[in-house]
């Protein structure tokens, strides 16, 4: 199947209007309509329900839209990766949300630099959950990202499971407590993802979120590492022992066979394990901290069997 009919289909599916889709594509409506008819004939399915007043996707059309977007992204990504590979300076692009690396970014890069397969790394800072799009479009080779995220076309390795803390204004009634439960925030475990998505829309970055919290306009939950790294006047952090952990992962395109990317994944897994073990040792050696935080205050490493297996295979494809 050629890419042009898929591009035409995606435009119509997103606009649900042939005239607007044609304008977007820079063609007239009649050839666009004929192209969609030919695509339906080739596939043997009806993709759109058409009336004189509306256009709607059929079930087959909904499935094709998901697959077509992925296919077109993959095609564009292949071109970008080919152009980058042909460039004079080979490098690896790592996408990271600012302040969303659980403190691992610098040690991971330091560890990675010691691997013979390492190449120079460019860190691309991005917004909330922007990393999957950058990976699928070939604009990044790997990403540090908090789960859950859209895994379409991606593989990943979970690195760290962190306790969550409630982020409260100093004047908030719950700020006087030594810990907070989800029920105190009007939440159940199944509500957490939706709640976090809503609060992320309240600020473009961590600084904005914390400012709104300090003003009493917002309450949210963040990984415990944020409390350690970003103390702020007017903001208090309280453990939430019944909240599901915050999971940080490293992700990469499924089709990647890059030895440099494989080396970065191995480095991330090794650093996560080392940092987690250091945190456990520190907690065991400090009774006061253990009494205050229990098992909620330290990030825990997650097993990384795939990362270890790639040391022999040379590339992070499917394990």
C-alpha positions as CSV (number, residue, x, y, z in Angstrom):
1,X,0.0,0.0,0.0
2,X,1.3,3.4,-0.9
3,X,1.6,6.2,1.6
4,X,-0.5,8.8,-0.4
5,X,-3.9,7.1,0.0
6,X,-3.1,6.7,3.7
7,X,-2.3,10.4,4.0
8,X,-5.6,11.2,2.2
9,X,-7.5,8.9,4.5
10,X,-6.0,10.3,7.7
11,X,-6.9,13.9,6.6
12,X,-10.5,13.0,5.9
13,X,-10.7,10.9,9.2
14,X,-9.4,13.8,11.2
15,X,-11.5,16.5,9.5
16,X,-14.6,14.4,8.9
17,X,-15.2,16.7,6.1
18,X,-14.0,16.2,2.5
19,X,-13.8,19.9,1.6
20,X,-11.7,20.8,4.7
21,X,-9.5,17.7,4.1
22,X,-9.0,18.6,0.5
23,X,-8.0,22.2,1.5
24,X,-5.6,20.8,4.1
25,X,-4.0,18.5,1.5
26,X,-3.9,21.2,-1.2
27,X,-6.1,19.3,-3.7
28,X,-9.7,19.6,-4.8
29,X,-12.5,17.5,-3.2
30,X,-13.5,15.3,-6.2
31,X,-10.1,13.5,-6.6
32,X,-9.9,13.1,-2.9
33,X,-13.3,11.4,-2.8
34,X,-12.2,9.1,-5.7
35,X,-9.0,8.2,-3.9
36,X,-10.9,7.3,-0.8
37,X,-13.3,5.1,-2.9
38,X,-10.3,3.4,-4.5
39,X,-8.8,2.7,-1.0
40,X,-12.1,1.2,0.2
41,X,-12.3,-1.0,-2.9
42,X,-8.7,-2.1,-2.5
43,X,-9.3,-3.0,1.2
44,X,-12.7,-4.4,0.6
45,X,-14.2,-2.4,3.5
46,X,-16.2,0.8,4.0
47,X,-14.2,3.3,5.9
48,X,-16.7,6.2,6.1
49,X,-20.4,6.4,6.6
50,X,-21.4,9.3,4.3
51,X,-24.7,11.4,4.3
52,X,-25.4,14.7,2.7
53,X,-24.7,16.4,6.0
54,X,-22.0,14.4,7.8
55,X,-19.1,12.0,7.5
56,X,-18.3,9.4,10.2
57,X,-15.8,6.7,10.6
58,X,-16.9,3.1,10.5
59,X,-15.4,0.6,12.9
60,X,-13.0,-0.5,10.1
61,X,-12.1,3.2,9.6
62,X,-11.3,3.7,13.3
63,X,-8.9,0.7,13.2
64,X,-7.3,2.0,10.0
65,X,-6.9,5.5,11.4
66,X,-4.8,4.2,14.4
67,X,-2.7,2.0,12.1
68,X,-2.3,4.6,9.4
69,X,-1.1,7.2,11.8
70,X,1.5,4.8,13.2
71,X,2.6,3.7,9.7
72,X,3.0,7.3,8.5
73,X,4.9,8.3,11.6
74,X,7.2,5.3,11.1
75,X,7.8,6.3,7.5
76,X,8.7,9.9,8.4
77,X,10.8,8.6,11.3
78,X,12.8,6.3,9.0
79,X,13.6,9.3,6.8
80,X,14.7,11.4,9.8
81,X,16.9,8.6,11.1
82,X,18.5,8.0,7.7
83,X,19.3,11.7,7.4
84,X,20.8,11.8,10.9
85,X,22.8,8.7,10.2
86,X,24.2,10.3,7.0
87,X,25.3,13.4,8.9
88,X,28.9,14.1,9.8
89,X,28.3,14.0,13.6
90,X,26.8,10.9,14.9
91,X,24.8,11.5,18.1
92,X,22.0,10.0,20.2
93,X,19.0,12.1,21.2
94,X,17.6,11.5,24.7
95,X,14.2,13.1,25.4
96,X,13.5,14.0,29.0
97,X,10.8,16.1,30.8
98,X,12.6,18.7,32.8
99,X,12.6,17.6,36.4
100,X,11.1,14.3,35.4
101,X,14.2,12.1,35.6
102,X,14.1,11.0,39.3
103,X,17.7,12.4,39.6
104,X,19.0,9.7,37.2
105,X,19.9,11.8,34.2
106,X,23.4,13.0,35.1
107,X,24.6,9.6,36.6
108,X,23.1,7.7,33.6
109,X,25.0,10.0,31.1
110,X,28.2,9.6,33.1
111,X,27.9,5.8,33.2
112,X,27.0,5.7,29.5
113,X,30.1,7.6,28.5
114,X,32.3,4.8,29.8
115,X,30.7,2.3,27.4
116,X,32.7,1.6,24.2
117,X,29.5,1.8,22.1
118,X,28.7,5.3,23.5
119,X,28.3,8.3,21.2
120,X,27.7,12.0,22.1
121,X,24.3,12.6,23.6
122,X,22.0,15.5,23.0
123,X,19.3,15.9,25.8
124,X,16.1,17.2,24.4
125,X,13.9,18.7,27.0
126,X,10.2,18.3,26.4
127,X,6.7,18.7,27.9
128,X,4.5,16.3,29.8
129,X,4.4,12.9,28.0
130,X,5.7,14.4,24.7
131,X,8.4,11.7,24.6
132,X,6.4,9.0,22.8
133,X,5.6,11.3,19.9
134,X,9.3,12.3,19.6
135,X,10.4,8.6,19.5
136,X,7.8,7.6,16.9
137,X,8.7,10.5,14.7
138,X,12.4,9.7,14.8
139,X,13.2,13.0,16.6
140,X,14.6,11.1,19.6
141,X,16.4,7.7,20.0
142,X,15.4,7.1,23.7
143,X,13.5,8.8,26.4
144,X,13.1,8.8,30.2
145,X,9.4,8.9,30.8
146,X,6.9,8.2,33.6
147,X,4.4,5.4,33.1
148,X,1.7,5.0,31.9
149,X,2.3,6.4,28.4
150,X,1.2,5.5,24.8
151,X,3.4,2.5,24.0
152,X,2.4,2.2,20.4
153,X,5.5,1.3,18.4
154,X,7.7,1.5,21.5
155,X,9.6,-0.8,23.8
156,X,10.5,0.2,27.4
157,X,12.3,-0.9,30.5
158,X,11.0,0.2,33.9
159,X,13.8,1.6,35.9
160,X,12.5,2.9,39.2
161,X,9.4,2.7,41.4
162,X,9.0,5.7,43.6
163,X,6.6,6.5,46.4
164,X,4.3,9.4,45.7
165,X,3.9,12.5,47.9
166,X,0.9,14.9,48.1
167,X,2.0,18.5,47.2
168,X,0.1,20.9,49.4
169,X,0.1,24.6,50.1
170,X,1.4,25.3,53.6
171,X,-2.0,26.7,54.7
172,X,-3.9,23.6,53.4
173,X,-5.7,21.7,56.3
174,X,-3.9,18.4,55.3
175,X,-0.5,20.1,55.6
176,X,-0.6,19.6,59.4
177,X,-0.6,15.8,59.0
178,X,2.5,13.6,58.8
179,X,0.9,11.6,55.9
180,X,-2.1,11.8,53.6
181,X,-4.3,9.0,52.2
182,X,-5.9,9.0,48.8
183,X,-9.3,9.2,50.4
184,X,-8.3,12.5,52.1
185,X,-7.9,13.9,48.6
186,X,-11.2,12.5,47.4
187,X,-9.4,9.8,45.3
188,X,-9.3,6.1,44.7
189,X,-6.3,4.3,43.2
190,X,-8.2,3.9,39.9
191,X,-8.7,7.7,39.7
192,X,-5.1,8.6,40.0
193,X,-4.2,8.7,36.3
194,X,-7.1,10.9,35.4
195,X,-6.4,13.2,38.4
196,X,-2.7,13.6,37.3
197,X,-3.7,14.3,33.7
198,X,-6.1,17.1,35.0
199,X,-3.5,18.7,37.3
200,X,-0.8,18.6,34.6
201,X,-3.0,20.8,32.5
202,X,-2.9,23.4,35.3
203,X,0.8,24.2,34.6
204,X,3.3,23.8,31.8
205,X,6.2,22.9,34.1
206,X,7.0,22.0,37.6
207,X,7.7,25.7,38.6
208,X,4.2,26.7,37.5
209,X,2.7,23.7,39.4
210,X,4.5,24.5,42.6
211,X,3.6,28.2,42.3
212,X,-0.1,27.4,42.0
213,X,0.2,25.0,45.0
214,X,1.8,27.6,47.1
215,X,-1.0,30.0,46.2
216,X,-3.6,27.5,47.4
217,X,-5.0,27.0,43.9
218,X,-3.8,23.4,43.3
219,X,-3.2,20.1,45.1
220,X,-1.3,17.3,43.2
221,X,0.8,14.2,43.7
222,X,4.4,13.9,42.5
223,X,7.2,11.4,42.8
224,X,9.0,11.5,46.2
225,X,12.3,12.6,44.5
226,X,10.7,15.9,43.7
227,X,10.3,16.6,47.5
228,X,14.0,16.0,48.0
229,X,15.2,18.0,45.1
230,X,12.8,20.9,45.1
231,X,12.0,22.3,48.6
232,X,10.0,25.5,48.2
233,X,8.6,28.0,50.7
234,X,4.9,27.8,51.0
235,X,4.8,24.2,49.7
236,X,4.8,21.0,51.9
237,X,5.2,17.4,50.8
238,X,3.4,14.6,52.6
239,X,3.7,10.8,51.9
240,X,0.7,9.1,50.5
241,X,1.3,5.4,51.6
242,X,-1.7,4.0,49.7
243,X,-1.0,5.6,46.4
244,X,0.4,3.4,43.5
245,X,4.1,4.0,42.9
246,X,5.4,6.4,40.3
247,X,7.2,4.4,37.7
248,X,10.1,5.8,35.6
249,X,11.0,4.0,32.5
250,X,13.4,4.3,29.6
251,X,11.7,3.9,26.2
252,X,12.9,3.5,22.6
253,X,11.4,2.6,19.2
254,X,10.7,-1.1,18.7
255,X,12.5,-1.3,15.4
256,X,15.7,0.2,16.8
257,X,18.8,-1.9,16.4
258,X,21.3,0.8,17.5
259,X,24.2,-0.4,19.6
260,X,24.4,3.1,21.0
261,X,20.8,3.0,22.2
262,X,21.3,-0.4,23.7
263,X,24.3,0.8,25.6
264,X,22.2,3.7,27.0
265,X,19.5,1.4,28.1
266,X,22.0,-0.8,29.9
267,X,23.6,2.2,31.5
268,X,20.1,3.4,32.7
269,X,19.3,0.0,34.2
270,X,22.7,-0.2,35.9
271,X,22.4,3.3,37.4
272,X,18.8,2.7,38.6
273,X,19.9,-0.5,40.3
274,X,22.9,1.2,41.9
275,X,20.9,4.2,43.1
276,X,18.2,2.0,44.5
277,X,20.7,-0.1,46.4
278,X,22.4,3.0,47.8
279,X,19.0,4.3,48.9
280,X,18.2,1.0,50.7
281,X,21.6,1.0,52.4
282,X,21.2,4.6,53.6
283,X,17.7,3.8,55.0
284,X,18.9,0.8,56.8
285,X,21.8,2.8,58.3
286,X,19.7,5.6,59.6
287,X,17.0,4.6,62.0
288,X,15.6,8.1,62.3
289,X,15.0,8.3,58.5
290,X,13.6,4.8,58.5
291,X,11.2,5.6,61.3
292,X,10.0,8.7,59.5
293,X,9.7,7.3,56.0
294,X,9.5,3.5,56.3
295,X,9.4,1.9,52.9
296,X,7.8,5.0,51.3
297,X,10.7,7.4,51.0
298,X,13.2,5.7,48.7
299,X,13.1,4.8,45.0
300,X,13.4,1.1,44.4
301,X,15.1,-0.5,41.3
302,X,13.1,-2.7,39.0
303,X,14.6,-5.8,37.5
304,X,16.1,-5.2,34.1
305,X,16.6,-8.6,32.4
306,X,16.1,-7.3,28.9
307,X,18.8,-4.6,29.4
308,X,21.3,-7.3,30.5
309,X,20.4,-9.6,27.6
310,X,21.2,-6.8,25.0
311,X,24.8,-6.7,26.1
312,X,25.3,-9.7,23.9
313,X,22.8,-9.0,21.2
314,X,24.0,-5.4,20.6
315,X,20.7,-3.8,20.0
316,X,17.5,-3.0,21.8
317,X,15.0,-4.8,19.7
318,X,12.3,-7.1,21.1
319,X,13.7,-9.3,23.8
